Amino acid sequence: MRRIAVINGPNLNLLGSREPDKYGGETLEEMNARVSRAAEELGAACDFFQSNSEGEIVSAIQRASDADGIILNSGAYTHYSIAIRDAISAIKTPVVEVHMTNVHAREEFRRVSVTAPVCRGVIAGFGAMSYALALRALLNRE
């Protein structure tokens, strides 16, 4: 069975209560359950991880180096974490960067991603559906 690691960064543990006008009312646990069901329909399974700590996210990426793919929402670290970028570069596992909001329609600093250039692709602006789109992109690659 194909395995996808889903790694979430800072403040995503607050989904459901954090700025619901931007991020919706679904909790991280509810979103993970939905992504897990979508993976099962595609013949895969997901391992979920969330941390507010940059070093723990780096370690999670390294641990996922044997997965079939990684869905990564590194939150604010997207914009400045060279450590996370280097962790992605150090593994062969394809990574899809996701953002629930359209970062290009928000503050200027959110429009820059230091991690995107080392990812297979970026999906942004589709709320929790961004994760399902990333899952499909990873599992249906040629």
C-alpha positions as CSV (number, residue, x, y, z in Angstrom):
1,M,0.0,0.0,0.0
2,R,1.3,3.4,-0.9
3,R,2.0,5.7,2.1
4,I,1.7,9.5,2.1
5,A,3.1,11.6,5.0
6,V,1.0,14.7,5.8
7,I,3.1,17.2,7.7
8,N,1.6,20.3,9.2
9,G,3.4,23.2,10.8
10,P,2.7,26.0,13.2
11,N,-0.8,27.0,14.2
12,L,-2.5,24.3,12.1
13,N,-3.5,22.6,15.4
14,L,-5.8,25.6,15.8
15,L,-7.9,24.9,12.7
16,G,-11.6,25.1,13.5
17,S,-11.1,28.1,15.8
18,R,-8.3,30.0,14.1
19,E,-9.6,32.7,11.7
20,P,-12.5,30.5,10.4
21,D,-13.2,33.1,7.7
22,K,-9.9,32.2,6.2
23,Y,-9.4,28.6,7.2
24,G,-12.9,27.3,7.7
25,G,-14.5,25.6,10.7
26,E,-13.1,22.1,10.2
27,T,-10.6,21.0,12.9
28,L,-7.2,19.5,12.0
29,E,-8.5,16.1,13.2
30,E,-11.6,16.3,11.0
31,M,-9.5,17.4,8.0
32,N,-7.1,14.5,8.6
33,A,-10.0,12.1,8.7
34,R,-11.3,13.4,5.4
35,V,-7.8,13.1,3.8
36,S,-7.4,9.6,5.2
37,R,-10.7,8.5,3.6
38,A,-9.7,10.1,0.3
39,A,-6.3,8.2,0.5
40,E,-8.1,4.9,1.2
41,E,-10.3,5.4,-1.9
42,L,-7.0,5.8,-3.9
43,G,-5.5,2.7,-2.4
44,A,-3.2,4.5,0.0
45,A,-2.8,5.4,3.7
46,C,-1.6,8.6,5.4
47,D,0.6,9.2,8.4
48,F,-0.2,12.6,10.0
49,F,2.1,14.9,11.9
50,Q,1.8,18.4,13.2
51,S,4.2,20.5,15.2
52,N,4.8,24.2,16.0
53,S,8.5,23.5,16.1
54,E,10.8,23.9,13.1
55,G,13.2,21.2,14.2
56,E,10.4,18.7,14.7
57,I,9.2,19.4,11.2
58,V,12.7,18.8,9.8
59,S,12.8,15.5,11.6
60,A,9.4,14.5,10.3
61,I,10.5,15.2,6.8
62,Q,13.6,13.1,7.3
63,R,11.5,10.2,8.8
64,A,9.2,10.3,5.8
65,S,12.0,9.8,3.3
66,D,10.7,6.3,2.7
67,A,7.1,7.4,2.0
68,D,5.7,7.5,-1.5
69,G,5.1,11.3,-1.1
70,I,4.8,14.1,1.4
71,I,2.1,16.7,1.7
72,L,3.6,19.7,3.5
73,N,2.0,22.7,5.0
74,S,4.8,24.3,6.9
75,G,2.8,27.4,7.7
76,A,4.8,30.5,8.3
77,Y,8.0,28.5,8.0
78,T,7.3,28.4,4.3
79,H,8.5,32.0,4.0
80,Y,11.9,31.7,5.7
81,S,12.9,28.2,6.9
82,I,16.1,27.2,5.1
83,A,16.3,24.2,7.4
84,I,13.0,22.9,6.1
85,R,14.0,23.6,2.5
86,D,17.3,21.7,3.1
87,A,15.4,18.8,4.6
88,I,13.2,18.6,1.4
89,S,16.3,18.8,-0.8
90,A,18.1,16.0,1.2
91,I,15.5,13.4,0.3
92,K,14.2,11.8,-2.9
93,T,10.6,11.7,-1.8
94,P,8.3,14.0,-3.8
95,V,6.9,16.8,-1.7
96,V,3.8,18.9,-2.6
97,E,3.6,22.2,-0.7
98,V,0.0,23.1,0.3
99,H,-1.7,26.2,1.6
100,M,-5.3,26.5,2.6
101,T,-5.5,30.1,1.6
102,N,-4.4,31.8,-1.6
103,V,-1.1,33.1,-0.4
104,H,-0.8,35.3,-3.5
105,A,-3.9,37.2,-2.5
106,R,-2.7,37.9,1.0
107,E,0.2,40.0,2.5
108,E,3.2,40.4,0.4
109,F,5.5,38.4,2.7
110,R,3.3,35.4,2.2
111,R,3.8,35.4,-1.6
112,V,7.4,34.2,-1.2
113,S,8.1,30.6,-0.5
114,V,11.7,29.4,0.1
115,T,10.5,25.8,0.1
116,A,8.5,25.8,-3.2
117,P,11.5,25.6,-5.5
118,V,12.5,22.2,-4.0
119,C,9.0,20.8,-4.1
120,R,7.3,18.9,-6.9
121,G,4.5,21.4,-6.9
122,V,2.4,23.9,-4.9
123,I,-1.3,23.9,-4.3
124,A,-2.9,26.9,-2.6
125,G,-6.2,28.5,-2.1
126,F,-8.7,25.6,-2.0
127,G,-9.1,25.4,1.8
128,A,-8.9,21.8,3.2
129,M,-9.4,20.6,-0.4
130,S,-5.8,21.6,-1.1
131,Y,-4.7,18.5,0.8
132,A,-7.0,16.2,-1.3
133,L,-5.6,17.8,-4.5
134,A,-2.1,17.2,-3.3
135,L,-2.9,13.6,-2.5
136,R,-4.2,13.0,-6.0
137,A,-1.2,14.7,-7.5
138,L,1.2,12.5,-5.6
139,L,-0.7,9.2,-6.2
140,N,-1.5,9.8,-9.8
141,R,1.9,10.8,-11.0
142,E,3.5,9.1,-14.0
